[in-house]
């Protein structure tokens, strides 16, 4: 089970760290579902993109630590 958790943390960590704007925009589009505003019209704020990149680094660190058995 730890290997599955490590793989998921690494996958989310890489995607958030490498493509923070795309991942933040995906989150905003998912959040806009069901509203009057179309999901294609949303843009993430600057702080959201920075937070997404930072969380990617934390996920990467956690995935590596879990994979190495720390």
Chimera marker file (.cmm) of the C-alpha trace (Angstrom):
<marker_set name="trace">
<marker id="1" x="0.000" y="0.000" z="0.000" r="1" g="1" b="0" radius="0.5"/>
<marker id="2" x="2.788" y="2.536" z="0.692" r="1" g="1" b="0" radius="0.5"/>
<marker id="3" x="4.011" y="2.108" z="-2.873" r="1" g="1" b="0" radius="0.5"/>
<marker id="4" x="0.594" y="3.082" z="-4.253" r="1" g="1" b="0" radius="0.5"/>
<marker id="5" x="0.473" y="6.114" z="-1.981" r="1" g="1" b="0" radius="0.5"/>
<marker id="6" x="4.024" y="7.060" z="-2.977" r="1" g="1" b="0" radius="0.5"/>
<marker id="7" x="3.171" y="6.714" z="-6.662" r="1" g="1" b="0" radius="0.5"/>
<marker id="8" x="0.079" y="8.911" z="-6.273" r="1" g="1" b="0" radius="0.5"/>
<marker id="9" x="2.008" y="11.554" z="-4.338" r="1" g="1" b="0" radius="0.5"/>
<marker id="10" x="4.753" y="11.545" z="-6.961" r="1" g="1" b="0" radius="0.5"/>
<marker id="11" x="2.259" y="11.802" z="-9.830" r="1" g="1" b="0" radius="0.5"/>
<marker id="12" x="0.403" y="14.731" z="-8.268" r="1" g="1" b="0" radius="0.5"/>
<marker id="13" x="3.657" y="16.313" z="-7.164" r="1" g="1" b="0" radius="0.5"/>
<marker id="14" x="5.205" y="16.234" z="-10.615" r="1" g="1" b="0" radius="0.5"/>
<marker id="15" x="2.076" y="17.539" z="-12.331" r="1" g="1" b="0" radius="0.5"/>
<marker id="16" x="1.623" y="20.369" z="-9.814" r="1" g="1" b="0" radius="0.5"/>
<marker id="17" x="5.294" y="21.357" z="-9.791" r="1" g="1" b="0" radius="0.5"/>
<marker id="18" x="5.865" y="21.202" z="-13.557" r="1" g="1" b="0" radius="0.5"/>
<marker id="19" x="2.514" y="22.528" z="-14.820" r="1" g="1" b="0" radius="0.5"/>
<marker id="20" x="1.124" y="24.668" z="-11.967" r="1" g="1" b="0" radius="0.5"/>
<marker id="21" x="-0.923" y="26.978" z="-14.220" r="1" g="1" b="0" radius="0.5"/>
<marker id="22" x="-2.602" y="24.076" z="-16.024" r="1" g="1" b="0" radius="0.5"/>
<marker id="23" x="-3.389" y="22.252" z="-12.789" r="1" g="1" b="0" radius="0.5"/>
<marker id="24" x="-4.718" y="25.404" z="-11.102" r="1" g="1" b="0" radius="0.5"/>
<marker id="25" x="-6.864" y="26.136" z="-14.153" r="1" g="1" b="0" radius="0.5"/>
<marker id="26" x="-8.206" y="22.575" z="-14.092" r="1" g="1" b="0" radius="0.5"/>
<marker id="27" x="-9.197" y="23.089" z="-10.468" r="1" g="1" b="0" radius="0.5"/>
<marker id="28" x="-10.914" y="26.369" z="-11.298" r="1" g="1" b="0" radius="0.5"/>
<marker id="29" x="-12.778" y="24.782" z="-14.210" r="1" g="1" b="0" radius="0.5"/>
<marker id="30" x="-13.972" y="21.924" z="-12.007" r="1" g="1" b="0" radius="0.5"/>
<marker id="31" x="-15.045" y="24.437" z="-9.379" r="1" g="1" b="0" radius="0.5"/>
<marker id="32" x="-17.027" y="26.417" z="-11.988" r="1" g="1" b="0" radius="0.5"/>
<marker id="33" x="-19.133" y="23.432" z="-13.011" r="1" g="1" b="0" radius="0.5"/>
<marker id="34" x="-22.770" y="24.032" z="-12.230" r="1" g="1" b="0" radius="0.5"/>
<marker id="35" x="-22.474" y="27.810" z="-12.109" r="1" g="1" b="0" radius="0.5"/>
<marker id="36" x="-23.901" y="30.302" z="-14.565" r="1" g="1" b="0" radius="0.5"/>
<marker id="37" x="-20.399" y="31.189" z="-15.644" r="1" g="1" b="0" radius="0.5"/>
<marker id="38" x="-18.954" y="28.889" z="-18.283" r="1" g="1" b="0" radius="0.5"/>
<marker id="39" x="-16.027" y="26.739" z="-17.229" r="1" g="1" b="0" radius="0.5"/>
<marker id="40" x="-13.977" y="27.995" z="-20.192" r="1" g="1" b="0" radius="0.5"/>
<marker id="41" x="-14.067" y="31.562" z="-18.871" r="1" g="1" b="0" radius="0.5"/>
<marker id="42" x="-12.229" y="30.972" z="-15.590" r="1" g="1" b="0" radius="0.5"/>
<marker id="43" x="-8.592" y="31.803" z="-14.897" r="1" g="1" b="0" radius="0.5"/>
<marker id="44" x="-6.607" y="30.969" z="-11.754" r="1" g="1" b="0" radius="0.5"/>
<marker id="45" x="-5.260" y="33.805" z="-9.638" r="1" g="1" b="0" radius="0.5"/>
<marker id="46" x="-1.536" y="34.294" z="-9.179" r="1" g="1" b="0" radius="0.5"/>
<marker id="47" x="-1.608" y="33.083" z="-5.572" r="1" g="1" b="0" radius="0.5"/>
<marker id="48" x="-3.404" y="29.912" z="-6.664" r="1" g="1" b="0" radius="0.5"/>
<marker id="49" x="-0.691" y="29.118" z="-9.210" r="1" g="1" b="0" radius="0.5"/>
<marker id="50" x="2.049" y="29.731" z="-6.611" r="1" g="1" b="0" radius="0.5"/>
<marker id="51" x="0.223" y="27.580" z="-4.051" r="1" g="1" b="0" radius="0.5"/>
<marker id="52" x="-0.191" y="24.808" z="-6.639" r="1" g="1" b="0" radius="0.5"/>
<marker id="53" x="3.554" y="24.820" z="-7.363" r="1" g="1" b="0" radius="0.5"/>
<marker id="54" x="4.425" y="24.773" z="-3.658" r="1" g="1" b="0" radius="0.5"/>
<marker id="55" x="2.002" y="21.952" z="-2.943" r="1" g="1" b="0" radius="0.5"/>
<marker id="56" x="3.589" y="20.032" z="-5.805" r="1" g="1" b="0" radius="0.5"/>
<marker id="57" x="6.948" y="20.320" z="-4.087" r="1" g="1" b="0" radius="0.5"/>
<marker id="58" x="5.474" y="19.084" z="-0.818" r="1" g="1" b="0" radius="0.5"/>
<marker id="59" x="3.801" y="16.149" z="-2.596" r="1" g="1" b="0" radius="0.5"/>
<marker id="60" x="7.070" y="15.294" z="-4.340" r="1" g="1" b="0" radius="0.5"/>
<marker id="61" x="8.977" y="15.363" z="-1.058" r="1" g="1" b="0" radius="0.5"/>
<marker id="62" x="6.348" y="13.194" z="0.616" r="1" g="1" b="0" radius="0.5"/>
<marker id="63" x="6.291" y="10.725" z="-2.264" r="1" g="1" b="0" radius="0.5"/>
<marker id="64" x="10.060" y="10.350" z="-2.291" r="1" g="1" b="0" radius="0.5"/>
<marker id="65" x="10.174" y="9.979" z="1.490" r="1" g="1" b="0" radius="0.5"/>
<marker id="66" x="7.432" y="7.353" z="1.414" r="1" g="1" b="0" radius="0.5"/>
<marker id="67" x="9.052" y="5.492" z="-1.464" r="1" g="1" b="0" radius="0.5"/>
<marker id="68" x="12.395" y="5.373" z="0.336" r="1" g="1" b="0" radius="0.5"/>
<marker id="69" x="10.719" y="4.137" z="3.510" r="1" g="1" b="0" radius="0.5"/>
<marker id="70" x="11.507" y="7.134" z="5.672" r="1" g="1" b="0" radius="0.5"/>
<link id1="1" id2="2" r="1" g="1" b="0" radius="0.2"/>
<link id1="2" id2="3" r="1" g="1" b="0" radius="0.2"/>
<link id1="3" id2="4" r="1" g="1" b="0" radius="0.2"/>
<link id1="4" id2="5" r="1" g="1" b="0" radius="0.2"/>
<link id1="5" id2="6" r="1" g="1" b="0" radius="0.2"/>
<link id1="6" id2="7" r="1" g="1" b="0" radius="0.2"/>
<link id1="7" id2="8" r="1" g="1" b="0" radius="0.2"/>
<link id1="8" id2="9" r="1" g="1" b="0" radius="0.2"/>
<link id1="9" id2="10" r="1" g="1" b="0" radius="0.2"/>
<link id1="10" id2="11" r="1" g="1" b="0" radius="0.2"/>
<link id1="11" id2="12" r="1" g="1" b="0" radius="0.2"/>
<link id1="12" id2="13" r="1" g="1" b="0" radius="0.2"/>
<link id1="13" id2="14" r="1" g="1" b="0" radius="0.2"/>
<link id1="14" id2="15" r="1" g="1" b="0" radius="0.2"/>
<link id1="15" id2="16" r="1" g="1" b="0" radius="0.2"/>
<link id1="16" id2="17" r="1" g="1" b="0" radius="0.2"/>
<link id1="17" id2="18" r="1" g="1" b="0" radius="0.2"/>
<link id1="18" id2="19" r="1" g="1" b="0" radius="0.2"/>
<link id1="19" id2="20" r="1" g="1" b="0" radius="0.2"/>
<link id1="20" id2="21" r="1" g="1" b="0" radius="0.2"/>
<link id1="21" id2="22" r="1" g="1" b="0" radius="0.2"/>
<link id1="22" id2="23" r="1" g="1" b="0" radius="0.2"/>
<link id1="23" id2="24" r="1" g="1" b="0" radius="0.2"/>
<link id1="24" id2="25" r="1" g="1" b="0" radius="0.2"/>
<link id1="25" id2="26" r="1" g="1" b="0" radius="0.2"/>
<link id1="26" id2="27" r="1" g="1" b="0" radius="0.2"/>
<link id1="27" id2="28" r="1" g="1" b="0" radius="0.2"/>
<link id1="28" id2="29" r="1" g="1" b="0" radius="0.2"/>
<link id1="29" id2="30" r="1" g="1" b="0" radius="0.2"/>
<link id1="30" id2="31" r="1" g="1" b="0" radius="0.2"/>
<link id1="31" id2="32" r="1" g="1" b="0" radius="0.2"/>
<link id1="32" id2="33" r="1" g="1" b="0" radius="0.2"/>
<link id1="33" id2="34" r="1" g="1" b="0" radius="0.2"/>
<link id1="34" id2="35" r="1" g="1" b="0" radius="0.2"/>
<link id1="35" id2="36" r="1" g="1" b="0" radius="0.2"/>
<link id1="36" id2="37" r="1" g="1" b="0" radius="0.2"/>
<link id1="37" id2="38" r="1" g="1" b="0" radius="0.2"/>
<link id1="38" id2="39" r="1" g="1" b="0" radius="0.2"/>
<link id1="39" id2="40" r="1" g="1" b="0" radius="0.2"/>
<link id1="40" id2="41" r="1" g="1" b="0" radius="0.2"/>
<link id1="41" id2="42" r="1" g="1" b="0" radius="0.2"/>
<link id1="42" id2="43" r="1" g="1" b="0" radius="0.2"/>
<link id1="43" id2="44" r="1" g="1" b="0" radius="0.2"/>
<link id1="44" id2="45" r="1" g="1" b="0" radius="0.2"/>
<link id1="45" id2="46" r="1" g="1" b="0" radius="0.2"/>
<link id1="46" id2="47" r="1" g="1" b="0" radius="0.2"/>
<link id1="47" id2="48" r="1" g="1" b="0" radius="0.2"/>
<link id1="48" id2="49" r="1" g="1" b="0" radius="0.2"/>
<link id1="49" id2="50" r="1" g="1" b="0" radius="0.2"/>
<link id1="50" id2="51" r="1" g="1" b="0" radius="0.2"/>
<link id1="51" id2="52" r="1" g="1" b="0" radius="0.2"/>
<link id1="52" id2="53" r="1" g="1" b="0" radius="0.2"/>
<link id1="53" id2="54" r="1" g="1" b="0" radius="0.2"/>
<link id1="54" id2="55" r="1" g="1" b="0" radius="0.2"/>
<link id1="55" id2="56" r="1" g="1" b="0" radius="0.2"/>
<link id1="56" id2="57" r="1" g="1" b="0" radius="0.2"/>
<link id1="57" id2="58" r="1" g="1" b="0" radius="0.2"/>
<link id1="58" id2="59" r="1" g="1" b="0" radius="0.2"/>
<link id1="59" id2="60" r="1" g="1" b="0" radius="0.2"/>
<link id1="60" id2="61" r="1" g="1" b="0" radius="0.2"/>
<link id1="61" id2="62" r="1" g="1" b="0" radius="0.2"/>
<link id1="62" id2="63" r="1" g="1" b="0" radius="0.2"/>
<link id1="63" id2="64" r="1" g="1" b="0" radius="0.2"/>
<link id1="64" id2="65" r="1" g="1" b="0" radius="0.2"/>
<link id1="65" id2="66" r="1" g="1" b="0" radius="0.2"/>
<link id1="66" id2="67" r="1" g="1" b="0" radius="0.2"/>
<link id1="67" id2="68" r="1" g="1" b="0" radius="0.2"/>
<link id1="68" id2="69" r="1" g="1" b="0" radius="0.2"/>
<link id1="69" id2="70" r="1" g="1" b="0" radius="0.2"/>
</marker_set>
